[in-house]
Amino acid sequence: MAEKFAAITALTDDFCAEKLNEEYREMIRQVVGALARKRPSPLLRGTERVWAAGAVHAVGRVNFLDDSSRTPHCKPRVIYEFFGVAESTGQNKSKEIRDLLGMGPMAPAWTLPSQLMRNPMVWMLRVNGILVDIRRASVELQRMAFAKGLIPFVPADQPVDEQ
């Protein structure tokens, strides 16, 4: 499995170096690693190029990579052309990966660290039965939620430009 992981991530690393950034590279590696650890691993069937294209697209879809108002951005067509994969094949593999790993839109576990503050799914908590955006709650409540592991950091402690 180590060889398969290395082959796929070598391809995705090249794509990230050319089209994306280090943050995407790390998240895509986490996706490929999660797939490699599954038993039996789905990576055992199919080619490395198809898995690489699917992993890049899956992470990109969760993080709105095709939105031209974001940096970096990249259309799915560019991903599939880079890996030499048909669009339908890449879309199917991306869907398979998202289903296997629970990668829904704005999935907190698969959101890029730089995008966490912008993802409302990360910050919605039930407080006394009421759904609350913890970013708007008191700093004491934010710290309590962080201490319980419910949020990745205390929003009130972030610099204003990151909020």
C-alpha positions as CSV (number, residue, x, y, z in Angstrom):
1,M,0.0,0.0,0.0
2,A,3.0,2.3,0.6
3,E,4.0,2.1,-3.0
4,K,0.5,2.9,-4.2
5,F,0.2,5.8,-1.8
6,A,3.6,7.1,-3.0
7,A,2.7,6.7,-6.7
8,I,-0.6,8.6,-6.3
9,T,0.8,11.4,-4.1
10,A,3.7,11.9,-6.5
11,L,1.1,12.7,-9.2
12,T,-1.0,14.9,-6.9
13,D,2.1,16.7,-5.6
14,D,3.1,17.6,-9.1
15,F,-0.4,19.0,-9.8
16,C,-0.4,21.0,-6.6
17,A,3.0,22.4,-7.3
18,E,1.9,23.5,-10.8
19,K,-1.8,24.6,-10.2
20,L,-2.6,24.8,-6.5
21,N,-0.6,25.2,-3.3
22,E,0.9,23.5,-0.2
23,E,-2.3,23.6,1.7
24,Y,-4.1,21.6,-1.0
25,R,-1.2,19.2,-1.3
26,E,-1.4,18.4,2.4
27,M,-5.2,17.9,2.3
28,I,-5.0,15.7,-0.8
29,R,-2.3,13.6,0.9
30,Q,-4.7,13.2,3.9
31,V,-7.4,11.9,1.5
32,V,-5.1,9.4,-0.2
33,G,-3.8,8.3,3.2
34,A,-7.4,7.7,4.5
35,L,-8.1,5.6,1.4
36,A,-4.9,3.6,1.9
37,R,-5.8,2.8,5.5
38,K,-9.2,1.4,4.6
39,R,-9.5,-2.4,4.7
40,P,-9.6,-3.5,2.0
41,S,-8.2,-0.4,0.5
42,P,-10.1,0.8,-2.6
43,L,-6.7,2.0,-4.0
44,L,-5.9,-1.7,-4.9
45,R,-8.2,-1.4,-7.9
46,G,-7.8,1.2,-10.6
47,T,-4.9,3.3,-11.9
48,E,-2.9,5.8,-10.0
49,R,-3.8,8.6,-12.5
50,V,-7.6,8.0,-11.9
51,W,-7.2,8.0,-8.1
52,A,-5.1,11.2,-8.3
53,A,-7.6,13.0,-10.4
54,G,-10.4,11.9,-8.2
55,A,-8.7,12.9,-5.0
56,V,-7.8,16.4,-6.3
57,H,-11.4,16.9,-7.5
58,A,-12.9,15.6,-4.3
59,V,-10.9,18.0,-2.1
60,G,-11.5,20.8,-4.6
61,R,-15.2,20.2,-4.6
62,V,-15.4,20.4,-0.8
63,N,-13.4,23.7,-0.9
64,F,-15.0,25.3,-4.0
65,L,-11.9,25.1,-6.1
66,D,-13.8,25.9,-9.2
67,D,-15.0,29.2,-7.8
68,S,-13.0,31.9,-9.7
69,S,-13.4,34.3,-6.8
70,R,-11.1,32.1,-4.7
71,T,-7.4,31.7,-4.9
72,P,-6.3,29.3,-6.1
73,H,-9.0,28.2,-8.4
74,C,-9.2,25.5,-11.0
75,K,-11.9,24.0,-13.2
76,P,-12.5,20.3,-13.2
77,R,-11.6,20.1,-16.9
78,V,-8.1,21.3,-16.1
79,I,-7.7,18.6,-13.4
80,Y,-8.8,15.8,-15.7
81,E,-6.7,17.0,-18.6
82,F,-3.6,17.2,-16.4
83,F,-4.0,13.5,-15.3
84,G,-5.1,12.3,-18.8
85,V,-8.4,11.1,-17.5
86,A,-11.8,11.3,-19.1
87,E,-14.1,13.7,-17.3
88,S,-16.7,11.0,-16.6
89,T,-14.1,8.7,-15.1
90,G,-12.7,11.5,-12.9
91,Q,-16.2,12.5,-11.8
92,N,-17.1,8.9,-10.9
93,K,-13.9,8.4,-8.9
94,S,-14.3,11.8,-7.1
95,K,-17.9,10.7,-6.2
96,E,-16.6,7.4,-4.9
97,I,-14.0,9.1,-2.8
98,R,-16.4,11.6,-1.4
99,D,-18.9,8.8,-0.5
100,L,-16.2,6.6,1.1
101,L,-14.8,9.5,3.3
102,G,-18.0,11.4,4.0
103,M,-16.8,14.4,2.1
104,G,-20.0,16.5,1.7
105,P,-20.1,20.1,0.7
106,M,-18.2,22.2,3.4
107,A,-17.4,19.0,5.4
108,P,-15.4,20.4,8.4
109,A,-12.9,17.5,8.4
110,W,-12.0,18.1,4.8
111,T,-12.1,22.0,4.8
112,L,-8.7,23.6,4.1
113,P,-7.4,25.3,7.3
114,S,-7.4,28.7,5.6
115,Q,-11.1,28.2,4.9
116,L,-12.3,27.1,8.3
117,M,-13.4,30.5,9.4
118,R,-15.5,30.9,6.3
119,N,-17.2,27.5,6.7
120,P,-20.5,27.8,8.7
121,M,-20.7,24.0,9.2
122,V,-17.6,24.2,11.5
123,W,-19.2,26.8,13.8
124,M,-22.8,25.6,14.2
125,L,-23.3,24.1,17.6
126,R,-26.4,23.2,19.7
127,V,-26.4,25.3,22.9
128,N,-29.3,24.4,25.3
129,G,-31.2,22.9,22.3
130,I,-30.7,26.0,20.1
131,L,-28.5,26.0,17.0
132,V,-25.9,28.7,17.5
133,D,-23.1,30.1,15.3
134,I,-20.4,29.9,18.0
135,R,-18.5,32.7,16.2
136,R,-21.2,35.1,17.4
137,A,-21.2,33.8,21.0
138,S,-19.3,35.1,24.0
139,V,-15.5,34.4,24.1
140,E,-16.2,32.3,27.3
141,L,-18.6,30.0,25.4
142,Q,-16.1,29.8,22.4
143,R,-13.3,28.8,24.8
144,M,-15.5,26.1,26.4
145,A,-16.4,24.7,23.0
146,F,-12.7,24.7,22.0
147,A,-11.8,22.9,25.3
148,K,-14.4,20.2,24.5
149,G,-12.9,19.8,21.0
150,L,-16.1,21.0,19.3
151,I,-14.3,23.7,17.3
152,P,-10.8,23.9,15.8
153,F,-9.8,27.2,17.5
154,V,-11.3,30.1,19.4
155,P,-12.6,32.6,16.8
156,A,-12.4,35.6,19.2
157,D,-8.6,34.9,19.5
158,Q,-8.1,35.2,15.7
159,P,-6.8,38.4,14.1
160,V,-9.6,40.6,12.7
161,D,-8.5,40.1,9.1
162,E,-8.9,36.3,9.3
163,Q,-12.5,36.5,10.6
